[in-house]
């Protein structure tokens, strides 16, 4: 199936490229499916089959929201590490008229949740309890998010949009090499946290191999209930009963009432300007928008284009900005329905200038000496997945969704066939104690019933001269914000194509721990030595993020770039 689909994709790419007068060759490392050039529409997702579903919907006359719904349910089948029914996420949507909307369908803490639920009698965090098993799950928001967005903007019937996912689950699809490796490596976890391993489709006696067929009959039945009964097909009735039974079988606390009461929330996007571009991103309960705009506003104080993209000076300056932004994130950001987030103060130009003035151009700052913003002094999931879509009318979707770490809590809802999230770990289980991604937090992100846990997801839309310019986002836990930031800077400051910007090696700093995490091979040894001489600690690591993005090129064509770090796939029409 994959090979046949790839051949079709090569044909789509050939047709699309022929119509582009300013087409240029990209890096030799690029392969078909990673870059697509088109004039009418574009879909870039984490899996070829999900991209195919979105493409077919656009080709059949669906809009970007229709394609989003089809892609989302397809990813729940073909990309179970992060695609989901049992998770949540954030949507940024730009209509072709220029109107921007954002939807928060982040998971919520169950009604029985409380601030000390992951602490022992001595007040210490119980290792792993917010990460594994039934108690790690928040109330899922993905299904409600799809229905809420479609009700407002969709044009095709939901039954038609969900059907491709049902077929993929019932008939199966061929898994990729990445997926085979993941399923084999996580077999022991799945065995540990599932009471009836025989019902877990990702477990089998022999080793998984690339090209093996994955059939998920329980998931097909769950998707069929959603198709037939709508939102109630997940939050009420048989699926809800199976979910709650799974919770009761362990130490989970999600109830039927929690499910029935879940609601997505439309939010005002966070906006800012960067070198003549208008940037729209997600407001809390995501920290992504505020953090991204802070970083871009600081960057305007420096001639990054003159410094170059991978020089010690540029990496030093971006690191210093990142450490200050993540310090503010730890102290001040949380669900704005429960916490008074200081939006204006954090984005205040005078405050940004003060932060910039703290930066020494020649030496690093010790993170112990970097404090969060003091309000009284102001005068004025690693595994997640992202997809970007533009339809034939110019409407654009930037959506990031997750079940938190890869395969979430590792718990499949028995009889329903989908994985539950472990998003409760994104709350601050205890002030000053880092979560899975090393991120710190305090009262702003404490656990409360009905509260949405703080996220780093940063689905973003960028305009230039009032027109759509870029759709961008990525998975990556705490590295999401810095990956989106660097991709934008790569295009705007360093004049890269979107393919080059997405493929470029990345780095990350998050205040604490006080280290620059650098993708292997990202920079030359002499640059590392120069950074060390400035006082930075550089630590090599594996890949950072999987950016899926679209750029509007000068002739009006779309450049879809799928990250080469994964199975991500771009298709244009």
ABEGO torsion letter per residue (X at the ends): XAAAAAAAAAAAAAAAAAABAABBBBBAABBBGABBBBAABBBBBABAAAAAAAAAAAAAGBBAAAAAAAAAAAAAAABAAABBAABBEBBBBBBAAGBBBBBBABBBBBAABBAAAABBAAGBBBBGAAABEAAABBBBAAAAAAAAAAAAABABBAAAAAAAAAAAAAAEBBBBAAAAAAAAAAAAAAAAABABAAABAABBABBBBBGBBBBBAAAAAAAAAAAAAEAAAAABEAAAAAAAAAAAABABABBAAAAAABBBBBBBBBBBBBGGBBBBBBBOABAAAAAAAAAAAAAAABBAAAAEAABAAAAAAAAAAAAAAAAAAAAABBBAAABBBBAAAAABAAAAAAAAAABBAABBBBAAABBBBBAAABAXXABBBBBBBBBAAGBBBBBBBBAEBBGEAGBBBBGAGBBBBAAAAABBABBGBBBAAGBBBBAAABBBBGBBBBBABBBBBBBBGGBBABBBEBBGEAAAAAAAAAAAAAAAAAGBBAAAAAABBBBBBAGOBBBBBBBBGABBAAAAAAAAAAGBBBBBBBBBEBBBBBBBBAAGBBBBBBBAABABBBBBX
